[in-house]
Amino acid sequence: MDSAVEGERAKDAAQPPQGRYGRTAEEADARTDRRLKTLGAVLGVLLLGVVGWFGYDYVTGQRISGEVIKFQAVSDRSVEVHLEVRKDAGTDGYCTLRSRSADGTEVGRADFRFDQDRDRIDKVVTLRTTARGTSAELVGCHTG
């Protein structure tokens, strides 16, 4: 029993008094870990906020949309397309249409501008083709 007490005394004598010379290595590591975890959490929240903002802006920023109402191949070189465009009244933009032949090959593609100061536009446009078009599809509408 005396040897156990002496071992404790020797261990205590080998270490400086607690708090006398600053933090121990374990305390410094724990503090650094807390700082890194806090910094990681803050950066994670900021990243989620930025991604959320861009996603929201992308979804709500689409101010022009269109729909093909009907189409008709009027010749081997053109297709008439009835297009309905919905947009904000002050927004200018364009819609891209394409036509395909019976075998699926793209035979025509064109952009049509819509600069009118209205929020709904019905227009029949003529899409020129390199061969007889059997379809007309809206690729997309964009502001600008």
C-alpha positions in Angstrom: 0.0 0.0 0.0 2.8 2.4 0.7 4.2 1.8 -2.8 0.9 2.8 -4.3 0.8 6.1 -2.4 4.4 6.7 -3.3 3.6 6.1 -7.0 0.8 8.7 -6.8 3.1 11.2 -5.2 5.8 10.6 -7.8 3.2 11.1 -10.6 1.9 14.3 -9.1 5.5 15.6 -8.6 6.3 14.9 -12.3 3.5 17.2 -13.5 3.2 20.9 -12.9 0.3 22.2 -10.9 -2.9 22.4 -13.0 -3.5 25.8 -14.7 0.0 27.1 -13.7 1.5 27.1 -17.2 -1.6 27.6 -19.4 -3.7 24.9 -21.0 -2.8 21.3 -21.4 -2.6 19.7 -24.8 -5.9 18.0 -24.3 -7.7 21.2 -23.4 -6.2 23.0 -26.4 -7.2 20.1 -28.7 -10.8 20.2 -27.3 -11.0 23.9 -27.8 -9.7 23.7 -31.4 -12.2 20.9 -32.1 -15.1 23.0 -30.8 -14.0 25.9 -33.0 -13.7 23.7 -36.1 -17.2 22.2 -35.5 -18.7 25.7 -35.0 -17.0 27.0 -38.2 -18.1 23.9 -40.2 -21.7 24.4 -39.0 -21.7 28.1 -39.9 -20.2 27.4 -43.3 -22.7 24.5 -43.9 -25.7 26.8 -43.1 -24.3 29.5 -45.4 -23.9 27.0 -48.2 -27.4 25.7 -47.8 -28.6 29.3 -47.8 -26.8 30.1 -51.1 -28.0 26.9 -52.8 -31.6 27.6 -51.6 -31.4 31.2 -52.9 -30.2 30.1 -56.3 -32.8 27.4 -56.5 -35.6 29.8 -55.6 -34.3 32.4 -58.0 -34.2 29.8 -60.8 -37.7 28.6 -60.2 -39.3 32.0 -59.8 -37.0 33.7 -62.3 -38.6 31.9 -65.2 -40.7 34.8 -66.5 -41.6 33.4 -69.9 -43.2 30.1 -70.9 -44.9 28.8 -74.0 -47.0 26.1 -75.3 -47.6 24.7 -78.8 -51.3 24.7 -79.4 -51.3 23.1 -82.8 -49.1 22.8 -85.9 -49.5 21.9 -89.5 -47.0 21.0 -92.2 -47.9 23.4 -95.0 -45.2 22.3 -97.5 -42.0 20.3 -97.7 -40.1 23.4 -96.5 -42.3 24.8 -93.7 -44.4 24.1 -90.7 -46.9 26.6 -89.3 -47.0 26.5 -85.5 -49.7 28.1 -83.3 -47.8 29.2 -80.2 -49.1 30.6 -76.9 -46.6 32.5 -74.8 -47.2 33.7 -71.2 -44.8 36.2 -69.7 -44.6 39.3 -67.5 -46.0 42.3 -69.4 -42.6 44.1 -69.4 -40.5 41.1 -70.2 -38.9 40.5 -73.6 -37.9 37.0 -74.7 -37.8 34.3 -77.3 -38.9 30.8 -77.7 -37.1 28.1 -79.6 -39.1 25.7 -81.8 -37.9 22.6 -83.7 -39.4 20.2 -86.2 -38.6 16.6 -86.9 -39.2 14.4 -89.9 -40.9 11.1 -89.9 -37.7 9.3 -89.1 -36.9 11.6 -86.1 -34.2 13.7 -87.8 -34.3 17.4 -86.9 -35.3 19.3 -90.1 -35.8 22.8 -88.6 -35.0 24.9 -85.6 -35.6 28.6 -85.0 -36.0 31.3 -82.3 -39.0 33.6 -82.3 -38.9 36.8 -80.4 -41.8 38.1 -78.3 -41.3 41.8 -77.4 -44.9 42.8 -77.1 -46.0 44.5 -73.9 -48.6 41.9 -73.0 -48.7 39.0 -70.6 -50.3 36.5 -73.0 -49.5 36.3 -76.7 -51.1 33.9 -79.3 -49.2 33.8 -82.5 -48.9 31.6 -85.6 -45.3 31.4 -86.7 -43.8 29.7 -89.7 -40.8 27.4 -89.1 -38.7 26.8 -92.2 -37.5 23.2 -92.6 -35.0 21.4 -94.8 -37.4 18.5 -95.4 -41.0 17.7 -94.6 -41.6 18.2 -90.9 -44.1 15.9 -89.2 -43.8 17.5 -85.8 -43.3 20.8 -84.0 -42.1 21.0 -80.5 -41.2 23.8 -78.1 -37.6 23.4 -77.0 -37.8 26.3 -74.5 -38.5 29.9 -73.8 -36.0 32.4 -72.3 -35.9 36.0 -71.3 -33.5 38.4 -73.0 
